[in-house]
Amino acid sequence: MYKPTLDYAQQQDKEDKLAHLRAQFHIPKDAKGNDWLYFTGNSLGLQPKQTQQYIQQELDDWAKYGVEGHFEARNPWMPYHEFLTNSMAKIVGAKPLEVVVMNTLTTNLHLLMVSFYQPTKAKYKIVIESDAFPSDRYAVQSQLKFHGFDTEEGLIEWKPREGEELLRIEDLEKIVDEQGDEIALLLIGGVNYYTGQYLDIKCIAEIGHAKNCMVGIDLAHGAGNISPELHDSGVDFAAWCTYKYLNSGPGSLAGLFVHEKHAHNKELPRFAGWWNHNKETRFNMRQPFDVMPGAEGWQLSNPPILSMAAIRASLDMFEEVGMEALRAKSEKLTGYFEYLINQIDTDRIKIITSSNPKERGCQLSIQVKNADKSLHKKLTENNIITDWREPDVIRCAPVPMYNSFEDVYRMVEILKTLL
Ligand SMILES: *Cc1c(COP(=O)(O)O)cnc(C)c1O
């Protein structure tokens, strides 16, 4: 059904019901004013044009009201994080009680491990993917160390088989079957940042829970990209950033999910601050600590409103479009990208991401034999922004919010000439 022509790509854009969204983003341009072909929404999402106005409103209200803005601002700052909860919960398939926006991703992972990594002498090991994002690896290593365990011995890696790139769920099952009595936690990337593999998180939760292991999911590459249905999956906790597919700006705040089954457990160990204390008596200042139910019960501080305003601007777009429509376009767009790459007459290229649309988001990780970083440099000189991973992988993410079929077509045409 796909065709390898510019006409076809442009026709797809004409028929695309989400094509108008592109104009609602700032697309970076070269010195001559040509749009970049931007394929790194998996690293830093582009800026929605309305973001500036959302932030400006809070700056204006701060100027106008000072401290009274906590109550008098058009969007009062006191409950500001609550304005984000419903939309964010929808994006990850959770109940509002289960979700909060706070801190940054790695910080949230640590706070969640304070509660959900409770090792004993016998059951203390942590399972991660061998290709886990470095920050996640460092985070679990430091947790092991913090609890007095050896980081080598305590860390179990779920690896692809010899000669393969993708993980097999049956290999995780085997690890947990054999060593589950020693494993306290599985912390897995729902969509792997390197291969783009989308794992079956419900299955991971079942595997872990069968041996009484806690299960946490890092959704940095999942939120806004795939529909993870966190509540139904049954995972204990999850965290994700908002600056990748959620287009909320560099270093913006992160999301946190704690499953409803833990929402009312006041006995869980956790750190405290005034922002996870009961809202009703927070300003009474002399009350003993009384933790809030649900994900809000992991907050510590009053949050940065300017960053939350950027998140709100973006979530309002997601609310309007819906993940279902985005995902439908995404499957088609990435399918087209895959089709065009497979048309290139060379044996130098291999897509390591799964060819099954249900096992990937929008990203394709393309391995180029005998390539080095000069290929990435040449792509950049041609206005194609991709992400290079040593030794030989280009990660490209056509994002359904703002990438077009024409972007994908032009990118592959240029890649062809560079090979
Ligand atoms: C992007 C990313 C991070 C980044 O962590 P920060 O705390 O936001 O700097 C961590 N883990 C994964 C899997 C990521 O993709």
The ligand as an SDF file (V2000), in Angstrom:
LIG
                    3D

 15 15  0  0  0  0  0  0  0  0999 V2000
   15.7920   10.4360   29.2860 C   0  0  0  0  0  0  0  0  0  0  0  0
   15.9080    9.3640   30.2790 C   0  0  0  0  0  0  0  0  0  0  0  0
   16.3580    9.6200   31.5850 C   0  0  0  0  0  0  0  0  0  0  0  0
   16.8010   11.0030   32.0010 C   0  0  0  0  0  0  0  0  0  0  0  0
   16.6840   11.1830   33.3700 O   0  0  0  0  0  0  0  0  0  0  0  0
   16.5340   12.6380   34.0160 P   0  0  0  0  0  0  0  0  0  0  0  0
   16.4620   12.3430   35.4510 O   0  0  0  0  0  0  0  0  0  0  0  0
   15.3110   13.2670   33.4340 O   0  0  0  0  0  0  0  0  0  0  0  0
   17.7540   13.4300   33.6370 O   0  0  0  0  0  0  0  0  0  0  0  0
   16.3950    8.5620   32.4810 C   0  0  0  0  0  0  0  0  0  0  0  0
   16.0300    7.3150   32.1080 N   0  0  0  0  0  0  0  0  0  0  0  0
   15.5970    7.0310   30.8560 C   0  0  0  0  0  0  0  0  0  0  0  0
   15.1860    5.6420   30.4910 C   0  0  0  0  0  0  0  0  0  0  0  0
   15.5420    8.0420   29.9050 C   0  0  0  0  0  0  0  0  0  0  0  0
   15.1420    7.7760   28.6630 O   0  0  0  0  0  0  0  0  0  0  0  0
  1  2  1  0
  2  3  1  0
  2 14  2  0
  3  4  1  0
  3 10  2  0
  4  5  1  0
  5  6  1  0
  6  7  2  0
  6  8  1  0
  6  9  1  0
 10 11  1  0
 11 12  2  0
 12 13  1  0
 12 14  1  0
 14 15  1  0
M  END
$$$$
